[in-house]
Amino acid sequence: MQVNNVSMNLSAVSSKQYPGEGFPEIALLGRSNVGKSSLINTLINRKSFARTSSTPGKTQTLNFYNIEDQLYLVDVPGYGFAKVSKKQREEFGTMIEEYLTTRDVLRGVVILVDGRHAPSEDDISMYQFVSYYNIPTLVVATKMDKVKVNQWNKTVSQVKKTIGLNQTDSLQLFSSETKYGKDEVWEWIENHMA
């Protein structure tokens, strides 16, 4: 997709605040600090439109990025929130679950995992959750510029095996540094917008 116009339309904590235009939505899920903001910035060709932070858990609302008045990329709070209270964690969980299970314009999710390590328990749980609800999923292994190219096949098999990737979902290696995988991620998103 040629991206010229992007706006961060709104942040929501409940369904009453979701946008009403009916554009298809793709949600971005992943642990805090896995690179969701970097992925968004790479996809929309902006340096720092989505705020990247060295403090995990900065995103505490569902952030709706309007892309060309055709699509919303929805940045979901990172899981594994290290610095928040148990009560806050439960509130995040409820907010995320409500969004993923009730939003009828949600066309798919992108789950980001750190390509340098095996997927975490939280990654596995999130994948099992969206699979249970039959939400089309693209798993994106980030930070691949930090993995030697001769280790990439190992990353692919480790992620697929650990997460239990099914036949209908896909895996894509990605680097925001080199832009590797950007076109493939866009292709997956565009194929799921209809």
C-alpha positions in Angstrom: 0.0 0.0 0.0 1.2 3.5 -0.9 1.0 5.4 2.4 0.8 9.2 2.3 -1.9 10.0 4.8 -1.8 8.7 8.4 -3.4 10.0 11.5 -3.5 8.7 15.0 -7.3 9.1 15.3 -8.0 8.0 18.8 -7.1 6.0 21.9 -9.7 3.8 23.4 -10.1 1.8 26.6 -13.7 0.5 25.9 -16.0 -0.3 23.0 -17.9 3.0 23.4 -14.7 4.8 22.2 -13.9 2.7 19.1 -14.0 4.5 15.8 -17.3 4.2 13.9 -16.3 4.5 10.2 -16.4 0.7 9.7 -12.9 0.5 8.1 -11.3 -2.9 8.4 -8.9 -3.2 11.4 -5.7 -5.2 11.9 -4.6 -5.5 15.5 -0.9 -5.6 16.5 -0.2 -7.7 19.5 3.0 -8.5 21.3 5.1 -8.3 24.4 6.1 -4.9 25.7 9.2 -3.8 23.8 9.0 -6.4 21.0 8.9 -3.6 18.3 5.2 -2.8 17.6 5.8 0.9 17.2 8.9 0.2 15.0 6.7 -2.1 12.8 4.0 0.6 12.5 6.6 3.3 11.7 8.2 1.1 9.0 4.9 0.2 7.4 3.8 3.9 7.2 7.3 5.2 6.2 7.6 7.5 9.2 10.5 7.8 11.6 8.7 8.2 14.8 5.0 8.6 14.2 4.2 5.7 16.6 6.1 6.5 19.7 8.8 4.0 20.5 9.8 3.9 24.1 12.6 2.3 26.1 10.1 1.9 28.9 8.1 -1.3 28.4 4.4 -1.0 28.9 4.0 2.6 27.6 1.0 1.9 25.5 -1.9 1.6 27.9 -4.8 2.2 25.5 -5.9 0.8 22.1 -4.4 3.2 19.6 -6.1 3.5 16.3 -3.9 4.6 13.3 -6.0 5.6 10.3 -4.2 4.6 7.1 -5.4 6.4 4.0 -9.0 6.4 5.2 -9.1 2.7 4.3 -7.7 0.8 7.3 -7.0 1.0 11.0 -3.8 -0.5 12.4 -4.6 -0.9 16.1 -1.7 -0.9 18.5 -2.7 -3.0 21.5 -1.0 -2.6 24.9 2.0 -5.0 25.2 1.5 -8.0 27.4 4.0 -9.1 30.0 3.6 -5.6 31.5 6.4 -5.6 34.0 5.8 -2.3 35.7 2.1 -2.3 36.3 0.0 -3.5 39.2 -2.0 -6.7 39.2 -5.2 -4.7 39.0 -4.0 -2.7 36.0 -2.9 -6.0 34.3 -6.4 -7.3 34.8 -7.9 -4.1 33.3 -5.6 -4.4 30.3 -6.6 -8.1 29.9 -10.3 -7.2 30.0 -9.9 -4.4 27.5 -7.8 -6.5 25.0 -10.2 -9.5 25.3 -13.3 -7.3 24.8 -11.7 -5.8 21.7 -10.5 -9.0 20.1 -13.7 -11.0 20.7 -16.4 -8.4 19.9 -15.0 -6.1 17.2 -16.7 -7.1 13.9 -14.5 -5.0 11.7 -11.4 -6.8 13.0 -9.9 -8.7 10.0 -6.8 -10.2 11.5 -4.0 -9.8 14.0 -0.3 -9.5 13.7 1.5 -11.1 16.7 5.0 -9.9 17.1 7.6 -12.1 18.7 11.3 -11.4 19.2 13.2 -13.3 16.5 16.3 -13.6 18.8 14.5 -15.9 21.3 11.9 -18.6 21.4 8.4 -17.3 21.8 7.5 -16.7 25.5 4.6 -18.3 27.5 2.7 -15.0 26.9 3.2 -15.3 23.1 2.0 -18.9 23.1 -1.1 -18.0 25.2 -1.9 -15.0 23.0 -1.6 -17.2 19.8 -3.8 -19.9 21.4 -6.4 -17.2 22.4 -6.7 -15.7 18.9 -6.7 -19.2 17.3 -9.6 -20.3 19.5 -11.6 -17.3 18.1 -10.5 -18.2 14.6 -8.9 -14.7 14.0 -6.5 -14.9 11.0 -3.0 -14.4 12.3 0.4 -13.4 10.9 3.2 -14.1 13.3 6.1 -11.6 12.7 9.5 -12.4 14.1 11.1 -8.9 14.8 14.7 -7.7 15.2 16.0 -10.1 12.5 18.9 -7.7 11.7 20.3 -8.9 15.1 20.2 -12.6 14.0 22.8 -14.0 11.7 21.3 -14.9 8.3 22.5 -18.5 8.6 20.4 -18.8 11.7 17.1 -17.6 10.1 15.9 -21.1 9.3 16.5 -22.1 12.9 14.4 -19.0 13.9 11.6 -20.1 11.6 11.4 -23.6 12.9 11.8 -22.5 16.5 8.9 -20.0 16.3 6.6 -22.4 14.4 7.2 -25.3 16.7 7.1 -23.3 20.0 4.0 -21.3 19.1 2.2 -24.3 17.4 1.6 -22.4 14.2 -1.4 -23.9 12.4 -1.8 -24.5 8.6 -3.8 -21.4 7.9 -1.7 -18.8 9.7 1.6 -17.4 8.4 5.1 -16.4 9.8 7.2 -13.6 8.5 10.7 -12.5 9.5 11.1 -8.8 9.8 13.6 -6.0 10.6 12.7 -2.4 11.1 16.4 -1.5 10.6 16.7 -3.0 7.1 13.0 -3.0 6.2 13.2 -6.7 5.5 9.8 -8.3 5.4 7.9 -4.9 5.1 6.3 -5.7 1.7 5.3 -9.2 2.8 3.6 -7.8 6.0 1.7 -5.3 3.8 0.7 -8.0 1.4 -0.8 -10.1 4.2 -2.6 -7.0 5.6 -4.0 -6.1 2.2 -5.2 -9.7 1.6 -7.1 -9.5 4.8 -8.7 -6.1 4.4 -11.7 -7.3 2.3 
